[in-house]
Amino acid sequence: MSTIILLRSCRLLTHEIGHLLGIDHCIYYACLMNGSGHLEEDFSQPLFLCPIDLRKLLQLTNFDFIERYEQLLDFCIENQFKDEINILKKRIEILKNDKTMIQTKKNKDFDYELQQKSKRLKKKYRYYLDKSMLFRIVQNSFISIIRRSSNFVRIFEVGPRDGLQNEKTQVSTSTKIEFINRLSQTGLKYIEVTSFVSPKWIPQMNDHVEVLAGIDRLPDICYSVLTPNIQGLNKVLSLGKKAANEVAIFSAASEIFSKKNINCSIEESFQRFNQVVKIAHEQNLPVRGSISCTVGCPYEGKIKPSQVVPLVEKLLDMGCYEVALADTIGVGTPKSIHELLKAIYANGISSNKLAIHCHDTYG
């Protein structure tokens, strides 16, 4: 099984790097650059380039055919890619015996033409040949493989918003921006930046516009913000290109907490959310939902799963792509979280529609 996974990983990585170097899907031969629409096509894809795409790669990098195949053969032998070993041995034998090809390579006109094309292509794709860029492409390809595994866990970082909003000492805007920029360098793909709420309710978030507009954005990271009402959403949209990649809405499983936290009942909060979700979707913004106090409330005590399930269903029906279940005050235990998830699954809601947000208030 490990050999199959490694072989598929090698095919995927080299296929995507081929695209990075400007090589499109091949429609002429059985080739590493063939497109695949289903698993059968994916598994039948060879590890090697066809003659046309091999020539494109040669023009770009001017590598030595035989040396490349010998190195690839060593790798395949080490990892027991049996079919590939046989193919490579045949190719190496043909190349070493093909005197015509060797003579052609000695032709000065051919060499000059090849060198000139190689220089032009290298100049055209110099950005893509940057080592750090290639590293990120390889890294992201491995991430895409891992995501297909049932063991994959997606981390949604909310520190800049949830971690700072209750700090009594005002954190400077520049510090918040630096914090988010540093998080962007850690490999995280989802970061909740700030909250577009009234400064009257959360003074720490009063610089939400400046923070969202001031961060250094990386293209493969989703920057999200909390928008509990239409006023907050309109503010986000007014930033244009510096707006968020997605927005989040939040309700609560406790009536008292809802009234104290967002100054309205649970039902009233959903009436507000309908308009937020509608406009966000019209602007092609994904919406993520969140429910506070899903296992316990500081005012009402224990929260039953039966109080949470209908809210999850409402948020998903409304158009949220995911719902985060928050243990807001950190009273959850493995047992209470298990009971909550069990009740949600029993209502036909899949785990890929859920996220868990726990606090370690009590260790």
Order of alpha helices (4+ residues) and beta strands (2+ residues): alpha-alpha-alpha-alpha-alpha-alpha-alpha-alpha-alpha-beta-alpha-beta-alpha-beta-alpha-alpha-beta-beta-beta-alpha-beta-alpha-beta
